[in-house]
């Protein structure tokens, strides 16, 4: 009986960074749950592949090649959508460095993509979402892809910590402002997952060993474990959950 609450039929979901890794997994999982997709990535080849998988699930899929830091491009994409119900604010990046060695250009790049672009996307989508006449009845959901590093500090990750802690604060503030529209805002906070972004960091055997030692469950997360958390928060199964974080971290932050 309650499984129907996970059904996203007739919902339209936007996923950024949808070409690879977590974004790809989330887009496909949302389609499996019944949603139609709008996917955004910088790489056309990746979008074509993800779009094919979504269409095999008999779901509609629009794809756009775009750098999310380009405000005008993003605004054009969002404004042309007839309806938006769900936003998965997933695109992001990390350039790890010891705090004393952080380059200004790297810090500014990370703030631009992880903080400013994330805010702009959410802002543009919300302005579109609240125009839907029955929004309060049908609800809406925004899932900001955060990290366990939005809850604890980590070596060589001071700027990433800054970005993700800021995202946690943004999420809480948004949730209060948007509650009157029945638009829920939450974060998913993964531990390390094997993705194209993390794979290069985990080539360092010492780093990999130390990372695993910090996860009580003793393993990295699977993409499906993150995407299923995202689908849950996007669905009516989480209709009373807003302004909080779902930590999918294998116990990292429990210590």
C-alpha positions as CSV (number, residue, x, y, z in Angstrom):
1,X,0.0,0.0,0.0
2,X,2.7,2.5,1.0
3,X,4.9,1.7,-2.0
4,X,2.7,4.0,-4.1
5,X,4.3,6.9,-2.3
6,X,7.6,6.2,-4.1
7,X,5.9,6.5,-7.4
8,X,7.0,9.7,-9.3
9,X,4.6,9.2,-12.3
10,X,3.8,12.6,-14.0
11,X,6.6,14.3,-12.1
12,X,9.3,16.2,-14.0
13,X,12.8,16.1,-12.5
14,X,15.9,18.1,-13.3
15,X,19.2,16.5,-12.6
16,X,22.5,18.4,-13.1
17,X,25.8,16.7,-13.6
18,X,23.7,13.9,-15.1
19,X,26.3,12.5,-17.5
20,X,28.4,10.6,-15.1
21,X,28.7,9.2,-11.6
22,X,26.0,10.2,-9.0
23,X,24.1,12.4,-11.4
24,X,23.8,9.6,-14.0
25,X,22.7,7.1,-11.3
26,X,20.1,9.5,-9.9
27,X,18.6,10.4,-13.3
28,X,18.1,6.7,-14.1
29,X,16.7,5.9,-10.7
30,X,14.2,8.7,-10.9
31,X,13.1,7.4,-14.3
32,X,12.7,3.9,-12.8
33,X,10.5,5.5,-10.2
34,X,8.3,7.0,-12.9
35,X,9.6,10.5,-13.4
36,X,10.2,12.3,-16.7
37,X,13.7,13.8,-16.8
38,X,15.5,17.0,-17.8
39,X,19.2,16.2,-17.7
40,X,22.1,18.6,-17.8
41,X,25.8,18.0,-18.3
42,X,28.8,19.5,-20.1
43,X,29.4,16.4,-22.2
44,X,27.0,15.6,-25.0
45,X,28.2,12.0,-25.5
46,X,27.3,11.2,-21.8
47,X,23.9,12.8,-22.1
48,X,23.0,10.8,-25.2
49,X,23.9,7.5,-23.4
50,X,21.8,8.5,-20.3
51,X,18.9,9.7,-22.4
52,X,18.8,6.3,-24.2
53,X,18.6,4.5,-20.9
54,X,15.8,6.7,-19.7
55,X,13.8,6.4,-22.9
56,X,14.1,2.6,-22.7
57,X,12.2,2.9,-19.4
58,X,9.4,4.6,-21.4
59,X,10.0,8.0,-19.8
60,X,10.4,11.3,-21.5
61,X,13.9,12.9,-21.4
62,X,15.2,16.3,-22.5
63,X,18.9,16.8,-22.4
64,X,21.0,20.0,-22.5
65,X,24.7,20.5,-22.8
66,X,25.6,23.3,-20.4
67,X,28.1,24.5,-17.9
68,X,26.0,25.2,-14.8
69,X,28.2,28.2,-14.0
70,X,26.8,29.9,-17.1
71,X,23.8,31.7,-15.5
72,X,22.3,32.9,-18.8
73,X,22.4,29.4,-20.3
74,X,20.9,27.8,-17.2
75,X,18.2,30.5,-17.0
76,X,17.2,29.8,-20.6
77,X,17.0,26.1,-20.0
78,X,14.9,26.4,-16.8
79,X,12.5,29.0,-18.2
80,X,11.7,26.9,-21.2
81,X,10.4,23.9,-19.1
82,X,6.6,23.8,-18.9
83,X,6.8,22.3,-15.4
84,X,9.3,21.4,-12.8
85,X,8.5,19.2,-9.7
86,X,11.9,18.0,-8.6
87,X,15.4,19.4,-8.7
88,X,18.5,17.2,-8.0
89,X,21.2,19.8,-7.5
90,X,24.1,17.4,-8.1
91,X,26.8,19.0,-10.2
92,X,29.9,19.9,-8.3
93,X,33.7,19.6,-8.2
94,X,36.6,19.3,-5.8
95,X,40.3,20.3,-6.1
96,X,41.8,19.0,-2.8
97,X,44.8,20.9,-1.4
98,X,46.3,21.6,2.0
99,X,44.8,24.9,3.3
100,X,48.3,26.6,3.1
101,X,48.5,25.6,-0.6
102,X,45.1,26.4,-1.9
103,X,45.3,28.5,-5.1
104,X,42.9,31.4,-5.3
105,X,41.7,30.3,-8.7
106,X,40.9,26.8,-7.4
107,X,39.0,28.3,-4.4
108,X,37.0,30.6,-6.7
109,X,36.3,27.8,-9.2
110,X,34.9,25.6,-6.4
111,X,32.8,28.4,-4.9
112,X,31.4,29.2,-8.3
113,X,30.3,25.6,-9.1
114,X,29.5,24.2,-5.7
115,X,27.9,27.3,-4.1
116,X,26.9,30.0,-6.5
117,X,25.7,27.8,-9.4
118,X,23.8,25.6,-6.9
119,X,22.0,28.6,-5.4
120,X,21.2,30.0,-8.9
121,X,19.8,26.7,-10.1
122,X,17.6,26.3,-7.0
123,X,16.4,29.9,-7.3
124,X,15.5,29.6,-10.9
125,X,13.7,26.3,-10.4
126,X,11.8,27.5,-7.4
127,X,10.5,30.6,-9.4
128,X,9.3,28.2,-12.0
129,X,7.8,25.7,-9.5
130,X,5.7,28.1,-7.6
131,X,4.0,29.2,-10.8
132,X,2.2,25.8,-10.9
133,X,-1.3,26.6,-9.7
134,X,-1.8,23.4,-7.6
135,X,1.8,23.4,-6.3
136,X,0.8,23.3,-2.6
137,X,-1.4,20.2,-3.3
138,X,1.1,18.3,-5.4
139,X,4.2,19.4,-3.6
140,X,7.7,19.7,-4.8
141,X,11.2,18.5,-3.8
142,X,14.7,19.8,-4.0
143,X,17.6,17.6,-3.1
144,X,21.0,19.3,-2.8
145,X,23.8,16.8,-3.2
146,X,26.0,17.5,-0.2
147,X,28.6,15.3,1.5
148,X,29.6,13.9,4.8
149,X,32.2,16.8,4.5
150,X,29.2,19.1,5.1
151,X,29.1,17.7,8.7
152,X,32.7,17.0,9.6
153,X,36.1,18.4,8.6
154,X,38.6,16.6,6.5
155,X,42.3,17.0,5.6
156,X,43.0,18.8,2.3
157,X,39.3,19.6,2.0
158,X,38.9,23.0,3.6
159,X,37.3,24.7,0.6
160,X,35.1,21.7,-0.1
161,X,34.1,21.8,3.6
162,X,33.3,25.5,3.2
163,X,31.1,24.8,0.2
164,X,29.2,21.8,1.7
165,X,28.7,23.4,5.1
166,X,27.3,26.4,3.2
167,X,25.0,24.1,1.2
168,X,23.7,22.6,4.4
169,X,22.9,26.2,5.7
170,X,21.3,27.1,2.4
171,X,19.1,24.0,2.5
172,X,17.8,24.8,5.9
173,X,17.0,28.4,5.1
174,X,15.3,27.4,1.8
175,X,13.2,24.8,3.6
176,X,11.7,27.4,5.9
177,X,11.0,29.9,3.1
178,X,9.5,27.3,0.8
179,X,7.4,25.3,3.3
180,X,4.3,27.4,2.5
181,X,4.4,26.1,-1.1
182,X,4.9,22.5,0.1
183,X,8.3,22.4,-1.6
184,X,10.6,20.3,0.6
185,X,14.4,20.9,0.6
186,X,16.9,18.4,1.9
187,X,20.4,17.2,1.3
188,X,21.9,13.8,0.7
189,X,25.3,13.4,2.2
190,X,27.3,10.5,0.8
191,X,30.6,9.1,2.0
192,X,33.1,8.2,-0.7
193,X,31.5,6.5,-3.7
194,X,33.5,5.2,-6.6
195,X,32.9,7.8,-9.3
196,X,35.0,9.4,-12.0
197,X,35.7,12.3,-9.5
198,X,36.7,10.1,-6.6
199,X,38.5,7.4,-8.5
200,X,41.6,9.6,-9.1
201,X,41.8,10.4,-5.3
202,X,41.5,6.8,-4.3
203,X,44.5,5.8,-6.5
204,X,46.6,6.9,-3.6
205,X,46.8,3.7,-1.5
206,X,47.5,5.5,1.8
207,X,44.5,7.8,1.2
208,X,42.3,4.8,0.3
209,X,43.3,2.8,3.4
210,X,42.8,5.8,5.7
211,X,39.4,6.6,4.1
212,X,38.2,3.0,4.6
213,X,39.3,3.1,8.2
214,X,37.0,6.0,8.8
215,X,33.9,4.1,7.5
216,X,32.6,1.7,10.2
217,X,30.9,-0.4,7.6
218,X,34.3,-0.9,6.1
219,X,33.5,-0.2,2.4
220,X,32.7,2.6,0.0
221,X,29.1,3.4,-0.9
222,X,27.5,2.1,-4.1
223,X,25.9,4.5,-6.6
224,X,22.6,2.8,-6.1
225,X,22.7,3.4,-2.3
226,X,23.0,7.1,-3.0
227,X,20.4,7.3,-5.8
228,X,17.8,5.4,-3.8
229,X,18.2,7.9,-1.0
230,X,17.6,10.7,-3.5
231,X,14.5,9.0,-4.9
232,X,13.1,8.6,-1.4
233,X,13.6,12.3,-0.6
234,X,12.1,13.3,-4.0
235,X,9.0,11.2,-3.4
236,X,5.9,11.5,-1.3
237,X,7.3,8.8,1.0
238,X,9.3,11.7,2.5
239,X,6.4,14.1,2.5
240,X,7.1,15.3,6.1
241,X,10.9,15.6,5.7
242,X,12.3,19.0,5.0
243,X,15.3,21.1,6.1
244,X,17.5,18.1,7.0
245,X,20.2,15.8,5.8
246,X,20.1,12.1,4.9
247,X,23.6,10.8,5.7
248,X,24.6,7.9,3.6
249,X,28.0,7.6,5.1
250,X,28.5,4.1,6.5
251,X,28.8,5.6,10.0
252,X,31.6,8.1,9.2
253,X,29.9,10.9,11.1
254,X,28.7,8.7,14.0
255,X,32.2,8.6,15.6
